[in-house]
Amino acid sequence: MKGFLFGLGIGVGLGILFAPMSGEETRDNLSQRVGDLTDQARDTFEQGRDRVRSGISAIRSGVQAAGEQRPTGTESSNA
């Protein structure tokens, strides 16, 4: 994913530099695209963070459930 975003950034940058626009238009366009890429990167990061958090939560729940089901050896048996 990093490679894709890096390549995308390079392509956008080169496309903007060689596009027939005035300097001010180019700067505005570049600023807008950098903002868009920043937002996309932030969204991707947040999605990854949420996935990790839910995975950790699932692991904790599984460990807790396994600990509750495991016999401790202190139970009394009335046979």
Summary of the structure (lengths in Angstrom):
residues: 79
radius of gyration: 26.2
end to end distance: 60.9
largest distance: 90.8
contacts: 144
relative contact order: 0.07
helix: 81%
strand: 0%
